[in-house]
């Protein structure tokens, strides 16, 4: 805003007393210019519409609409961008913190049980497959919500339940989280909102925003976060993780790769 105000003030001493008064009124309430008509501005400044139009041209604008646009671009656009950038920065910091917490949980738990139903099944499969290169204690839970819930009865306090679900949320997954909570089993959820049922009932959660542009939800961000969590785990484990990944690669090569 300073450049715009300086531009207006630059002409101030050249104005007539009446125009100076109008200019001062406008400067006092300049943030409201984008939201009011030229008649409303003239009324507040106690001058005619023609006087406002004349002022705008003295300041170097084509007219009142041009002046309105300049105020909006110099004041509100930068303010909105700052708010947006601050929001993104906060969200990125929160995500990094959540990833670090998740990695610590995974590396410190005796056994990790991974669950995902319907569209979230692919997330559970991916995390289990990639994680088992290093983690011998990763277990993929059954597709049936009832069977998975029964399996929880055998788990202990040092075990960890990892669950995936995004909107529309899986009823089986929500029930599984609640059951784990009743059995004092630590839970970690990967979900798309801090107010989702999974986030509300889990001990820890990672919020991964999922968008829907056309017909399908864009699920790629969830895969990225899974990879980020596993990378953080491998970073924590250090040489141990490197050795296991290299061993896994050598064994795959020994049997001529995948089939």
Long-range contacts (C-beta under 8 A, 24 or more apart in sequence): 1-30, 1-74, 1-75, 3-74, 4-30, 4-70, 4-71, 4-74, 4-75, 5-30, 7-59, 7-60, 8-59, 11-58, 11-59, 14-58, 15-55, 15-58, 18-47, 18-51, 19-47, 19-51, 19-54, 19-55, 19-58, 21-45, 21-46, 21-47, 22-46, 22-47, 22-51, 22-52, 22-55, 23-55, 26-52, 26-55, 30-71, 30-75, 31-71, 31-75, 33-67, 33-68, 33-71, 34-68, 34-69, 34-71, 34-72, 34-75, 34-76, 38-64, 94-207, 95-206, 95-207, 95-208, 95-225, 98-204, 98-205, 98-206, 98-207, 99-206, 99-225, 99-228, 99-229, 99-232, 100-232, 101-204, 102-188, 102-204, 102-206, 102-229, 102-232, 103-229, 103-232, 103-233, 103-235, 103-236, 104-236, 105-160, 105-186, 105-188, 105-204, 106-131, 106-135, 106-160, 106-162, 106-188, 106-229, 106-233, 107-233, 107-236, 107-237, 109-137, 109-158, 109-159, 109-160, 109-186, 110-137, 110-156, 110-158, 110-159, 111-137, 111-139, 111-155, 111-158, 111-159, 111-160, 112-137, 112-138, 112-139, 112-159, 112-160, 112-162, 113-139, 113-141, 113-151, 113-152, 113-155, 113-159, 113-160, 113-161, 113-162, 114-138, 114-139, 114-140, 114-141, 114-162, 114-163, 114-164, 115-141, 115-148, 115-161, 115-162, 115-163, 115-164, 115-173, 115-176, 116-163, 116-164, 116-165, 116-170, 116-173, 117-143, 117-145, 117-165, 117-170, 117-172, 117-173, 118-170, 119-166, 119-217, 119-219, 120-164, 120-165, 120-166, 120-170, 120-173, 122-219, 123-164, 123-190, 123-219, 123-222, 123-223, 123-226, 124-162, 124-164, 126-223, 126-226, 127-162, 127-164, 127-226, 127-229, 127-230, 130-226, 130-227, 130-230, 131-230, 131-233, 133-244, 133-245, 133-248, 134-230, 134-233, 134-234, 134-237, 134-240, 134-241, 134-244, 134-245, 135-233, 144-172, 145-170, 145-171, 145-172, 145-173, 145-175, 145-176, 148-172, 148-176, 149-175, 149-176, 149-179, 152-176, 152-179, 152-180, 152-183, 152-185, 153-183, 155-180, 155-183, 155-185, 156-185, 157-184, 157-185, 157-186, 159-185, 159-186, 160-185, 160-186, 160-187, 160-188, 161-185, 161-186, 161-187, 161-188, 162-187, 162-188, 162-189, 162-190, 163-187, 163-188, 163-189, 163-190, 163-198, 163-202, 164-189, 164-190, 164-191, 164-222, 165-189, 165-191, 165-196, 165-198, 166-191, 166-192, 166-196, 166-208, 166-210, 166-217, 166-219, 166-222, 167-192, 167-193, 167-196, 167-210, 167-217, 169-196, 169-197, 169-198, 173-198, 174-198, 174-201, 177-201, 177-202, 190-222, 190-225, 190-226
